[in-house]
């Protein structure tokens, strides 16, 4: 990738992760003060678990960092992904608990019962549906979600 940058084949590679780690990148580039930011490998500390979870580790970790920035807080940059993974598990458990209490809910109702955004709820529902824990059905223009 570095060769692509040196040969001017590409201007930026993998900007999303570095932006989360250093949100000032656009200003640094404009001021010619930008240097390559190398992201460290994220890990749970358990190789077999890291291998099984793969991309999920990065996804939940960087979502956690972006969430902190959205709340005007400076996130702690670390290679330990346990807090992020536990957040994801907590949110899915919260969705399942709300569905068990209410039998069925629309996605909008789940959003109202949570601190998560509509895209985040949809993401968690997709994974819960793939695992067979929730089912979805259409009613008029709404998706009704139920505990399976």
C-alpha positions as CSV (number, residue, x, y, z in Angstrom):
1,X,0.0,0.0,0.0
2,X,2.8,2.4,0.8
3,X,4.2,1.8,-2.8
4,X,0.8,2.9,-4.2
5,X,1.1,6.2,-2.3
6,X,4.7,6.8,-3.3
7,X,3.9,6.1,-6.9
8,X,0.9,8.5,-6.8
9,X,-1.4,5.6,-7.8
10,X,-3.6,6.4,-4.7
11,X,-3.8,9.5,-2.5
12,X,-5.2,7.8,0.6
13,X,-5.5,4.2,1.7
14,X,-7.5,3.0,4.6
15,X,-8.5,6.4,5.9
16,X,-11.5,5.4,8.1
17,X,-9.5,3.7,10.9
18,X,-6.8,6.4,11.0
19,X,-9.5,9.1,11.1
20,X,-11.0,7.5,14.2
21,X,-7.6,7.4,15.8
22,X,-6.6,10.9,14.7
23,X,-9.6,12.9,13.6
24,X,-7.4,15.9,12.7
25,X,-6.0,14.1,9.6
26,X,-7.6,16.5,7.1
27,X,-6.0,19.5,8.7
28,X,-2.6,17.7,9.0
29,X,-2.7,16.9,5.3
30,X,-3.6,20.4,4.4
31,X,-0.7,21.7,6.5
32,X,1.7,19.1,5.1
33,X,2.2,17.7,8.6
34,X,0.6,14.3,8.0
35,X,2.6,11.2,8.4
36,X,1.6,7.6,8.0
37,X,-0.6,6.3,10.8
38,X,-0.2,2.6,11.4
39,X,-3.0,0.9,13.2
40,X,-2.0,-1.8,15.7
41,X,-3.6,-5.2,15.5
42,X,-6.6,-5.4,17.7
43,X,-6.8,-8.5,19.9
44,X,-8.8,-10.2,22.7
45,X,-5.5,-11.8,23.8
46,X,-6.9,-15.2,22.7
47,X,-5.6,-16.2,19.2
48,X,-8.4,-18.7,18.5
49,X,-11.0,-16.2,19.5
50,X,-9.4,-13.4,17.4
51,X,-9.4,-15.8,14.4
52,X,-13.1,-16.7,14.8
53,X,-14.3,-13.1,15.4
54,X,-12.2,-11.7,12.6
55,X,-13.6,-8.4,11.3
56,X,-16.2,-8.1,14.1
57,X,-13.3,-7.2,16.5
58,X,-12.4,-4.1,14.4
59,X,-16.0,-3.2,13.7
60,X,-17.1,-3.0,17.3
61,X,-13.8,-1.4,18.4
62,X,-14.0,1.5,15.9
63,X,-17.7,1.9,16.5
64,X,-16.9,2.4,20.2
65,X,-14.3,5.1,19.3
66,X,-16.7,6.9,17.0
67,X,-19.4,6.8,19.6
68,X,-17.0,8.5,22.1
69,X,-16.2,11.2,19.6
70,X,-19.9,11.8,18.9
71,X,-20.3,12.4,22.6
72,X,-17.4,14.9,22.5
73,X,-15.2,12.6,24.5
74,X,-11.7,11.5,23.6
75,X,-11.6,7.7,23.4
76,X,-8.9,5.6,24.8
77,X,-6.8,4.1,22.0
78,X,-5.9,0.6,22.9
79,X,-5.4,-2.8,21.2
80,X,-7.7,-4.5,23.9
81,X,-11.0,-5.2,22.2
82,X,-12.8,-6.7,25.2
83,X,-14.8,-3.5,26.2
84,X,-16.0,-3.1,22.6
85,X,-17.0,-6.8,22.3
86,X,-18.8,-6.6,25.6
87,X,-20.7,-3.5,24.4
88,X,-21.9,-5.4,21.4
89,X,-23.0,-8.3,23.5
90,X,-24.8,-6.0,25.9
91,X,-26.7,-4.2,23.1
92,X,-27.9,-7.5,21.6
93,X,-28.9,-8.8,25.0
94,X,-30.9,-5.5,25.5
95,X,-32.7,-6.0,22.2
96,X,-33.6,-9.6,23.1
97,X,-34.8,-8.5,26.5
98,X,-37.1,-5.9,25.0
99,X,-38.4,-8.4,22.5
100,X,-39.1,-11.0,25.3
101,X,-41.0,-8.4,27.3
102,X,-43.0,-7.0,24.4
103,X,-43.4,-10.1,22.2
104,X,-43.1,-8.0,19.0
105,X,-41.8,-4.6,18.3
106,X,-41.1,-2.5,15.2
107,X,-37.5,-1.4,14.6
108,X,-38.5,2.2,15.5
109,X,-39.9,1.0,18.8
110,X,-36.6,-0.8,19.5
111,X,-34.7,2.4,18.7
112,X,-37.0,4.3,21.2
113,X,-36.2,1.8,23.9
114,X,-32.4,2.0,23.3
115,X,-29.6,4.5,23.1
116,X,-28.7,3.0,19.7
117,X,-29.3,4.5,16.3
118,X,-31.6,3.0,13.7
119,X,-28.6,1.6,11.7
120,X,-27.0,0.1,14.8
121,X,-30.3,-1.6,15.8
122,X,-30.7,-2.9,12.2
123,X,-27.1,-4.2,12.3
124,X,-27.7,-6.1,15.6
125,X,-31.0,-7.4,14.3
126,X,-29.4,-8.7,11.2
127,X,-26.9,-10.7,13.2
128,X,-29.6,-11.9,15.7
129,X,-31.7,-13.0,12.8
130,X,-28.9,-14.9,11.1
131,X,-28.3,-16.7,14.4
132,X,-32.1,-17.6,14.5
133,X,-32.8,-15.7,17.7
134,X,-35.3,-13.2,16.2
135,X,-37.7,-13.3,13.3
136,X,-39.0,-10.5,11.2
137,X,-42.3,-10.1,9.3
138,X,-43.7,-7.3,7.3
139,X,-46.9,-5.5,8.4
140,X,-47.9,-2.8,6.0
141,X,-44.7,-0.8,5.6
142,X,-43.2,-1.7,8.9
143,X,-40.9,-4.6,9.9
144,X,-42.2,-6.4,13.0
145,X,-39.5,-8.1,15.0
146,X,-40.2,-11.0,17.4
147,X,-38.2,-13.2,19.7
148,X,-37.9,-16.7,18.2
